[in-house]
Amino acid sequence: MGRLTLFSYKSSNSFLHNLDTRCKLIVLSFLSISILKADFTALIIITIIILGFLASEDIKLISLLKQIKYFILLLFFIFIARAVSTNGDSLFVLSWISFTKQGVIEGVRVCWKFFIIMVMGILFSCSTKPSYLKCAAQWFLRPIPFIPEKRISIMISLFLRFFPLILKQVNNVLDAQKTRCSELQKNPIKKIINVSLPVLKKIFQCADNLAISMEARCYSENRTEPEFIKSGQEKNVYIATIVLSSIMFAF
């Protein structure tokens, strides 16, 4: 379970843990949109801030990179696509593929933005209880007519609870495949099938067991929800977010 701590709630008394969940959702949404306009100067500033929050949450950067290695692989392909598809001055030619200077710069910037958004999501998930996220989603959806806010918030909460379990099942299947010398299989399609089918089967079994357990306990949407706890720093966080977003748009 040590490999799953970054994607599941971790009890602590840090600054992020004590913030109102609604505040964290608003800030996360606002920064995720604002960062799309950020240049390298703004990216450096927000990266320094995020590294400080990672240290406050006792999250090691090496451990984080290991857990999101497949996401980093995706960023690598995005970087290659940007580097070869953006017009500009030719930097170097690899076989028949030409990398441009403007493409490399744009690829680094795009991947950097995606990486920051991913890390912000990890900080949010490890500092927010699923029950509070459920209440926050319900609070935001309540004013919208014809939207079953309770049902949607329950689905969001269950997804957060299932996500670490999905990762655990993937790791278990990969370990089982390695013991059966799966490395000898050279066909990538067969490799994907051999991993995905057992994982899907286990996920559906867990979902069925959860549904049966909820029915056995007479679970309903009408429940007593926990009250939101405010740290008193929400106003300062909003001001800091507006300033940081302004910096992103300015640069």
N, C-alpha and C positions, 0 to 999 in steps of 0.2 A: 504493500500500500504506500510505501514511501515515494513511489514514482507518481502518485496521483495527487499529492498534496497541493500542487500548484493549481489544479483545476477544481478543487473542492474547498469548502469553507474550513478555515483554520482559526481556532479560537485564540483571541489575543485582546489586548487592551490598547492597541495602537490608534493613531489619529484616524486612519481610514475606517477602522472597525467602529469607532464611536460616532462617525458621521451619519446623518439621516440618510436612509436608503434612497429616498426620493431625490435628495440633493446629489448623491453619487450618480444616479441615473441621468439626471439633467446635465451634470458636468461631463459625464462620459459621452453622451449624445452630442453635446455642443462641441467638445474638443474633437470628436471623430469627424465632424463636418468641417470644422475650422482647419484641421490639419491638412485637408486636401489642397489648401491654398498656401501652405507653408513652404518657405525656401530653406536653404541650408542653415542660415543663421537661427531661424526660429526652431528648426529641428534640433539643433545643438542645445538650445535653451531647454526645450521640453524633454530632451533625452537626459540632461543633467537632473531635472526635477524628478523624472521617473526613476532614475538610479537611486535617488535619495529615498523614494517611497519603497523601492525594493529592499534597500538596506533596513528601513524601519520595520518591514514585514519579515525580516530575516530570510529573504529569498536570495540564494546564491545565483549569480549570473550564469555560472557554468551549469548548474543544475537546471536552470530555466532553458538554456540552449539545448540541453540533452532532451528535455521533454518535448520541445517543439521542433525537433530535428526534421520531421517531415514537412512542417510548415516552412522551415528554412530552405528545404529542397524545392518547394513550390516557388519561393522567392527567387531562387537561383534561375529557374526556368523563366520567370517573369523578367528578370534582369537580362537574360540572353535575348528574349524576344524584343525587349526595348532597345537593346544595344545594336541589334542588326536591322531593326525596322525603322529606326529614326534617321531621317536624312541629315547629312552634315559632312564634316571633314573626316576622311578615312583615317582611322587610328592604326589599325593593323588588319591583316587579312589572314583568316584561319581556314585553310583549304579553299572552298568557294564562298565562304561566309565573310562579309566585310563588316567590321565593327567600327562605328563612327564615334568621334569624341562626344558629340552632343547626345548620342544614344547611350553611351556609358554613363554620362552624368545624369541623364533622365532616368536610367534604370536604377542607379544608386538611390536617387531621390524617391522614386516610387516604392522601391523595396523598403527603404528606411521608414516611410510613412506607414506601410502595412505592418511592419514590425512593431512600431510604436503603438498602433491601434491594438494589435494582438496583446502586447504587454499590459496595456491599460485594461483590457478585458480580463486578463489573468489577475491583476490587482483587485479588480472589482469582485470577481468570483471568490477569491480566497478571503475577502474581508466582509462578505455579505451572506447572511444566512438565507437559504432558499425560502424560508417562511416569510422573512421581511421583504424579499424580492417579490413574492407572490402578492403581499399586501400592497406594495408600491405599484405594481402593474395594475392591480384592481383599482387603486386610487386614481391612477391616470385614465383608465378606461371608463370609469363610472359616469363621467359627464357625456360620453358619446352614446347617442340613442341607438337602440336595436343591436347593441353589442353585449353578448353574455360575458361580462367582465370576470365573474367568478370562475367560469369554466376555462376561459383563456388563461387566467392567472394560475390556475391549477396545472394546466398543461405546461406553462413556463417553468413552474416549480418542479414538476416531475422530470422535465428535460434536464434541468440542472442536477437533479439527484441521479439521473441515469447516465449522464455524461461520464463521470468517473468510472462507473460500472462498465460502460462500453469500452473505455480504454483498458480497464483491467481484463475484460474478456479478450480483447485484441492481443494483449501481452501474453495471456495464458495460451492462446491458440498459437502465437508465434513461437513460444517456448516449446510447446508440444511438437510443432512442425520441425523445429531444430533438432529435437531428439530423434526424429525420424529421418534425419539427413535431407531436409528440404532444400539445402543449398545445392544438392546435385541436380535439382530440377532447373533446367535452363529456359524453359518456356515461360515468359513473364505472364501470359494470360492464365496458364494453369496455376501459377503461383498465386495470382489474385483470387482465382476461384477456390483454391484450397484453403485460403485464409478467410475469404468473405462469407462463404456458405456456413461454416461452423459458427462464425461470429453472429451472423444473422439468426441462426437457429437458437443460440444461447440468449440473444437479446429478446426474441419473441417469447421464449420460455420464461425469462425474468418478468416480462410485461404481463404474461398470463398469471404468473404467481402473484404479482402485485395487485392485479385487478381482483383476483379471488380474495386476497387478504383484505382489500378495501371493502369489498362487499360483505365479507364475514364480520367486519367491524362496523357495519352500517354507516359507512362514510357518506357524507352529504356535503353539498356546497355551503350550506348554512352552518358556519362554524364561528366560534369566538376567535377573532383575529388578534394577534399581539399589537400593542400600541407602539407607534413610532417613537423612538428615543432620539432626542436632539442633543447634540454636544454643545451647542451654543456658538460653534464656529462656522455654521452654514453660510451666514452673511459674508464673512471674510472669504470663504471659498468661492462664492459667486463673484465677488469683486475680483479675486485673483484670476478666475476663469475668463472674465471679460477682458482683463488686461492681457492675459496670455493669448487669447483669441485675436485681440487687436494687433498684437505683435505679429502673429501669423499672417494676417491679412496685409499688414504694412510691408512685410518683407516678401 
